[in-house]
Amino acid sequence: MTRMSIAQLTDRSRTIFQQIVETYLDTGDPVGSRTISRSDGISVSAATIRNVMADLEEAGLVSAPHTSAGRVPTDLGLRLFVDGMMEVGNLTKEEREAIKGQCVASGKQFENVLSDATKALSGLSQCASLVMVPHQDARVRHIEFVPIAADKALVVMVSEDGVVENRLIDVPLGLPTSVLVQATNFLNARLAGRAIDDVLSAIDAELASHQSELDDLSEKVVKSGLAVWAGDDNHPSTLIVSGQSNLLENVQVADDLDRMKQLFDELERKKDLIKLMELAKDGRGVRLFIGSENNLFSLSGSSLVVSPYMNGANKIVGVIGVIGPTRLNYARIVPMVDYTAQVVGRLL
């Protein structure tokens, strides 16, 4: 199959292809030559349009579902349209105010702010929305090593929002309590009021240079304690999903219902979604995953529009976005996701 780029499309092909995509995204129905011939800016016959549509189909940009004479854009076609032809719209003042108003952080805990942000996104987009919340965002109020057995200790961390979490670590048999006290004092002096992830590298450097004035046993305990809080395997990110019911509102045929059921199954596999959203943390700005471009959505035919958000140190700490069928209003949802990520970042 020969694949075309935008530069390879003639002006006529580009105009007809754009009309197919925009009409499909608006109606969800296959687009026929007669519909296109009635569109503004189209001055060729239906027969000519059909020939162009055949060329676009051969190039893999559109397809004919079932026995319909109309065409719908393929995932490849949607990617071509989104990257090179789509004009991103602007949010209205009301939409901006709705997002900001929903996300106001006064008196709220961090995860509540993000939960409200997803509710704002799902309400405005009429799709499902999701946000990845990294564990390391919590600021530490107090951390302590508590002996519970001859070779075990409990690392207790209290965050500034009042959440208490425990992790079990191995310690040398018969370790003196004074070593745990020293490790506790060392970490509290460096962590109180800060997130572990923000100071982890500085603590590692201090330990590596042996400037910490800790003895060998205390240093080992400190490293063990940090490891259980900083490791990705021990600390998976949290995924908050809102508005799944919106995905069922526009279901019209049995095939659509089957795809939505598949998408619901994919939303339940949060670990896979988190891995996908982690990819968006590699760069700034909005990122799109369209349909079969990703194995996770190959069955449901869904798209994910996500953007990373940053903390006060201008560091990317999480990802927020919208998920739904590939027939998303990308021109409207892209700026919506981008603006929400900016609002969340400012609140942090």
C-alpha positions in Angstrom: 0.0 0.0 0.0 1.4 3.4 -1.1 1.2 6.0 1.7 0.9 9.7 0.9 2.1 12.6 2.9 0.4 16.0 2.8 3.0 17.3 0.3 2.1 14.4 -2.1 -1.6 15.3 -2.1 -2.9 17.5 -4.9 -4.9 20.5 -3.9 -8.1 18.7 -5.0 -7.2 15.6 -3.0 -6.3 17.6 0.0 -9.6 19.5 -0.1 -11.7 16.4 -0.5 -9.7 14.5 2.1 -10.2 17.4 4.6 -13.9 17.5 3.9 -14.2 13.7 4.5 -12.4 13.9 7.9 -14.2 17.1 9.1 -17.6 15.7 8.1 -16.9 12.3 9.7 -15.7 13.9 12.9 -18.9 16.0 13.0 -21.5 13.3 12.1 -19.8 10.0 12.8 -21.2 8.6 9.5 -19.4 7.5 6.3 -19.1 10.4 3.9 -20.2 9.9 0.3 -19.4 11.7 -2.9 -22.8 13.4 -3.1 -22.3 14.9 0.4 -18.9 16.3 -0.6 -20.2 17.7 -3.9 -22.7 19.8 -2.0 -20.0 21.3 0.3 -18.7 24.8 -0.1 -15.5 25.1 -2.0 -16.1 21.9 -4.0 -16.6 22.5 -7.7 -16.1 19.1 -9.3 -18.4 16.3 -10.2 -19.4 13.4 -8.0 -17.6 11.1 -10.4 -14.4 13.0 -10.0 -14.8 13.0 -6.2 -15.3 9.2 -6.3 -12.1 8.8 -8.2 -10.2 10.9 -5.7 -11.8 8.9 -2.8 -10.5 5.7 -4.5 -7.0 7.2 -4.6 -7.2 8.2 -1.0 -8.4 4.7 -0.1 -5.5 3.1 -2.0 -3.1 5.4 0.0 -4.6 4.1 3.2 -6.0 7.4 4.3 -9.7 6.4 4.1 -11.7 3.2 4.1 -15.1 2.0 3.1 -16.8 0.4 6.1 -19.1 -2.6 5.4 -20.8 -2.2 2.0 -21.3 1.6 2.3 -20.4 3.8 -0.6 -19.2 6.4 1.8 -15.7 6.7 3.3 -14.3 7.2 6.8 -10.8 8.3 7.7 -8.4 5.5 8.9 -6.2 6.0 11.9 -3.4 6.9 9.5 -5.7 9.4 7.8 -6.6 11.0 11.2 -2.9 11.2 12.1 -2.2 13.0 8.8 -5.1 15.4 9.4 -4.2 16.1 13.0 -0.5 16.7 12.4 -0.8 18.8 9.2 -4.3 20.1 8.4 -6.2 20.6 11.6 -6.8 24.2 12.8 -6.8 24.2 16.6 -9.6 26.2 18.0 -9.7 28.6 20.9 -11.5 27.9 24.2 -14.3 30.4 25.0 -14.1 32.6 28.0 -16.8 30.5 29.6 -14.9 27.2 29.0 -11.8 28.7 30.6 -13.7 30.0 33.6 -15.4 26.6 34.0 -12.0 24.8 34.1 -10.4 27.3 36.5 -13.5 27.3 38.7 -13.6 23.6 39.0 -9.9 23.3 39.8 -9.6 26.0 42.5 -7.3 24.6 45.0 -8.3 26.6 48.1 -8.6 24.2 51.1 -8.3 21.1 48.9 -5.8 18.2 48.9 -3.6 17.6 45.9 -5.5 14.6 44.6 -8.9 16.4 45.1 -7.7 19.2 42.8 -6.7 16.7 40.1 -10.0 14.8 40.5 -11.9 18.0 40.0 -9.8 18.8 37.0 -10.8 15.5 35.4 -14.5 16.2 36.1 -14.1 19.6 34.4 -12.5 18.0 31.4 -15.1 15.1 31.1 -17.9 17.6 31.4 -16.7 19.9 28.7 -15.4 17.2 26.3 -18.3 14.8 26.9 -15.8 12.0 27.0 -13.9 10.3 29.8 -11.0 12.1 31.3 -8.0 10.8 33.3 -5.1 12.1 35.2 -1.9 10.4 36.4 -0.9 11.3 39.9 2.6 10.4 40.9 3.1 9.3 44.5 6.2 11.4 45.0 4.3 14.7 44.8 3.3 14.4 48.5 5.4 16.6 50.8 6.8 15.0 53.9 5.8 16.1 57.4 7.6 13.4 59.2 9.4 10.1 58.5 10.5 7.6 61.1 12.1 4.1 61.4 10.3 1.9 63.9 11.8 -1.5 64.9 9.2 -4.3 64.8 11.5 -7.4 64.8 15.1 -8.4 65.2 15.7 -8.0 61.4 12.7 -5.8 60.4 11.8 -2.2 60.7 8.8 -0.2 59.6 9.4 3.1 57.6 6.5 5.4 58.5 5.9 8.5 56.4 3.4 11.2 57.3 2.6 13.6 54.5 1.6 17.2 55.0 -2.0 16.4 53.9 -2.2 13.9 56.8 -1.8 10.7 54.9 0.2 8.0 56.7 1.9 5.3 54.8 4.1 2.4 55.9 6.8 0.3 54.2 8.6 -2.7 55.7 12.4 -3.0 55.2 15.0 -5.5 56.2 17.7 -4.4 58.7 20.8 -6.2 60.0 20.0 -8.7 62.7 20.2 -7.1 66.2 20.5 -3.5 64.8 20.8 -1.0 67.7 17.8 1.3 68.2 20.2 4.2 68.1 21.0 3.5 64.5 17.3 3.9 63.6 17.1 7.1 65.5 20.1 8.5 63.7 18.6 7.5 60.3 15.3 9.1 61.3 16.9 12.4 62.3 19.0 12.5 59.2 16.0 12.2 56.8 13.7 14.5 58.7 16.4 17.2 58.6 16.4 17.0 54.8 12.8 16.0 53.9 10.5 17.9 56.2 8.3 20.1 54.0 9.6 18.7 50.8 8.8 15.8 48.4 11.1 12.9 48.4 11.6 13.0 44.7 12.7 16.6 44.8 15.6 16.0 47.1 16.5 12.3 46.4 19.4 13.1 44.1 20.9 15.6 46.6 20.7 13.0 49.4 22.2 10.3 47.2 25.1 12.6 46.4 25.6 13.4 50.0 25.7 9.7 50.9 28.0 8.8 48.0 30.5 11.5 49.0 30.4 10.3 52.7 29.7 13.8 53.9 26.6 12.8 55.9 28.5 12.0 59.1 26.5 8.7 59.3 28.1 5.5 60.2 27.9 2.6 57.8 24.9 0.9 59.5 22.9 4.2 59.6 23.8 4.9 56.0 22.5 1.4 54.9 19.2 2.0 56.8 18.8 5.4 55.2 19.3 4.0 51.7 16.9 1.1 52.4 14.3 3.6 53.6 14.6 5.8 50.6 14.5 2.9 48.2 11.0 1.8 49.2 9.6 5.3 48.7 11.4 6.3 45.5 11.2 3.2 43.4 8.7 3.1 40.6 7.9 -0.6 41.2 7.1 0.1 44.9 5.4 3.4 44.1 3.2 3.1 41.0 1.4 6.3 40.0 -2.3 6.6 40.7 -4.8 7.0 37.9 -8.0 8.9 38.4 -10.7 8.4 35.7 -13.9 10.4 35.4 -16.9 10.6 33.1 -16.9 7.0 31.7 -20.7 7.3 31.3 -20.2 10.0 28.7 -18.8 7.4 26.3 -22.2 5.7 26.1 -24.3 8.7 25.1 -23.5 8.7 21.4 -23.5 4.9 20.9 -25.8 4.2 18.0 -25.0 0.7 16.7 -24.0 -2.6 18.1 -20.4 -2.3 16.8 -20.1 1.0 18.7 -21.3 -0.7 21.9 -18.8 -3.5 21.5 -16.0 -1.0 21.1 -17.1 0.9 24.2 -17.2 -2.2 26.2 -13.7 -2.9 25.1 -12.6 0.6 26.0 -14.1 0.1 29.5 -12.0 -3.0 29.8 -9.0 -1.0 28.8 -9.8 1.7 31.4 -9.9 -1.1 34.0 -6.3 -2.1 33.1 -4.9 1.0 34.7 -1.4 -0.3 34.8 -1.3 -0.4 31.0 -2.8 3.1 30.7 -0.2 4.5 33.2 2.6 3.1 31.1 1.1 4.8 28.0 0.7 8.1 29.8 4.2 7.9 31.1 5.3 8.3 27.5 3.7 11.8 27.5 6.0 12.9 30.3 9.0 12.7 28.0 8.2 16.1 26.3 6.1 19.2 26.8 2.8 20.0 25.1 -0.2 17.9 24.0 0.4 14.4 22.7 -2.2 12.3 20.8 -2.4 8.5 20.6 -4.8 7.6 17.8 -6.5 4.2 17.5 -4.3 1.3 16.4 -1.1 3.4 16.7 -1.0 1.9 20.2 -1.7 -1.8 20.9 -3.8 -0.8 24.0 -6.5 0.8 21.7 -6.2 -1.6 18.8 -9.5 -3.3 19.6 -11.6 -0.4 20.9 -10.6 2.1 18.2 -10.0 4.9 20.8 -7.9 8.0 21.0 -6.1 9.5 23.9 -5.3 13.2 24.1 -2.9 14.1 27.0 -0.6 16.8 28.2 1.9 16.8 31.1 1.6 19.2 34.0 4.4 20.7 36.1 4.9 21.6 39.7 6.2 24.8 41.1 9.8 23.9 40.3 8.8 23.7 36.6 9.3 19.9 36.6 6.9 17.6 34.9 5.2 15.5 37.5 2.0 14.0 35.9 -0.2 13.8 32.9 -3.9 14.7 32.3 -6.1 14.1 29.3 -9.2 12.9 27.5 -10.0 9.5 26.1 -12.8 8.5 23.7 -13.6 7.1 20.3 -11.3 8.2 17.4 -14.1 10.4 16.3 -13.1 13.1 18.8 -13.4 16.8 18.1 -9.6 17.1 18.2 -9.5 20.8 17.3 -11.6 21.6 20.5 -10.2 19.0 22.8 -6.5 19.6 22.2 -6.6 23.2 23.6 -8.9 22.1 26.3 -6.4 19.5 27.6 -3.5 21.9 27.2 -5.3 24.7 29.1 -6.3 22.3 32.0 -2.7 21.1 32.3 -1.6 24.7 32.6 -4.2 25.5 35.2 -3.2 22.5 37.3 0.4 23.4 37.0 -0.2 27.0 38.2 -2.2 25.6 41.2 0.7 23.4 42.2 
